[in-house]
Amino acid sequence: MLRLRTSDFELFDRQRELFEILRCPYCGGPLELVESLFHRRSGDEISDGILGCHCCIFPVVDGIPVLHLQPNATAARDQMQAEHPEQALRTMVGLESEAEASAFEAVAASEASTYRETVEALGPNFEGGYFLYRFSDPTYVVAEAVVRAVARAVLGDRRRAIDICGGSGHLTRSLLDLSSSPPVLADLYFAKIWLARRFTAPGCVPVCCDGNAPMPFARGAFAFAMCTDAFMYIWTKRQFVGEMARLIDDPSADPGAVLIGHTHNERTWSPSHGQPLSPEGYAALFETLPPRVFAESNLFADVVAGGPLDLSRQDSKETLDGDPAVTLVATGRHDVFVRHQLDANRPVSGEFRLNPLYEVEANGDSVRLRLRFPSEDYEEEYGACRQYLPDEAVVHRAALDTLPGGAVPAVLADLAKRRVILDLPKRYY
């Protein structure tokens, strides 16, 4: 049986503030614990139970509200009502057999387990390979820079951000030091946000919800709403953008911002196309906020060059039409559309380690690092990382042996700048 760890309970301190902004995605009513049904608490916080509104009831599974009505959610709700919270967790994580469940629960119960081990325990159908290498892929490199530039301008150290369709929280992690209010991570796939809370972005507030339905949050609950590398897979795009605008609509506060990053362009080919629109099609979705559309390749070039990130640019139609992906920023603030310096001395949030894309070949006092992609498909889609990741590098063994650590030795500083050495979450691999 999977039991919660002490560190998990510490994360529930944020639950009370979350419940103040949660709303039913269908009737818009506030959500409260149904005291007459099975529930478990850790102190004042709900670890398992049932939330109710005017129209529906939803489960809280392992401290995470599940606010949609897809089959796994309704099954978990029934299991929770029947007082089987461990079974509800298995259902939401997607463990179908007893063998799968036992393997996952053994890994999850260990304080020493890593992100990689836990992903592997989730089985071959989980997108583990993609996520493991996320911190140095080109789409992440661009998105991290844009997210931090825009979020820093609008959050003001205290306002809240939301990462919608944020997967297992790699970009959510980039928001954690920008505001005292922890970011919300929203995604349909429970296992991903469970991983984010435990490994990738500890301190975030996870909510399991459906991006193709109305968002389960109050109007104006956030100053910054973002969705990166996922919007082209959303079918209800007009509703989605309208909901993002609603989430930052607080007339009593300074204007917020909406960011849609790395969404594919229907006028070019992509190996994972989704249901993309043209650049002007994306822009037309914004009815209440003025959007600016950026060709992602230009933003990528800014980042690879070391900055500044030029959000004052206005790309031509020809430039936008020819780019495989675009980024959209919508806000009424003028201080967003300027040139932003990239973070030079960002605080370490995890530990410095070797990029998992590199193989290590020992040779006496030296070590040769070789770039190795996990598959041909990965190389085809993310091969632009070669603009900053060298094919090979030779380093002193003694310098590499200082990793993992909280600082980068001076002799490895250039490799850290080129993302051969990364600030990774603790126990990442």
Number of C-alpha atoms within 10 A of each C-alpha: 10 19 11 14 13 9 11 17 17 12 17 22 16 15 18 12 12 18 15 14 16 22 21 24 19 16 13 18 18 19 21 16 20 15 11 7 13 16 20 17 13 14 10 11 17 22 22 26 26 26 23 17 18 12 10 16 20 26 29 27 27 22 25 22 25 29 26 25 15 12 11 18 23 20 17 25 27 17 18 25 17 13 17 15 26 17 20 27 22 23 22 22 19 18 20 10 9 10 10 15 21 16 16 22 19 14 20 22 14 12 11 10 16 19 24 16 17 22 21 18 21 21 15 10 7 15 14 21 15 12 18 18 16 17 20 22 20 22 22 20 19 24 25 22 22 24 23 18 21 24 27 17 19 23 23 14 14 13 20 24 29 27 24 27 26 25 26 27 29 21 25 29 22 18 26 19 16 21 17 13 20 23 27 24 28 28 23 21 20 27 20 26 28 24 20 25 21 20 24 25 27 21 23 25 26 31 25 26 26 22 24 15 15 21 27 27 22 20 19 20 21 25 25 29 27 24 24 24 19 18 24 22 18 18 14 13 19 15 17 21 23 17 20 26 26 19 25 26 21 16 8 7 11 14 16 26 28 25 25 25 27 24 27 28 26 21 16 14 13 14 8 10 15 17 15 22 16 18 24 12 12 22 18 12 16 17 12 14 17 13 21 18 23 26 25 24 20 19 24 22 15 17 23 19 12 14 17 18 24 18 20 15 16 14 14 11 12 8 14 24 19 16 20 19 27 24 26 21 23 21 23 15 14 9 14 20 20 15 15 20 14 18 13 8 6 8 10 14 16 19 19 21 24 20 22 21 16 20 16 14 12 14 11 8 9 15 19 16 21 16 18 13 17 13 9 10 11 14 14 11 15 16 15 14 18 14 12 17 21 16 11 13 15 14 16 16 15 11 15 18 9 14 16 19 15 15 14 22 14 10 12 15 14 13 20 19 15 17 20 24 24 22 22 21 22 17 17 18 14
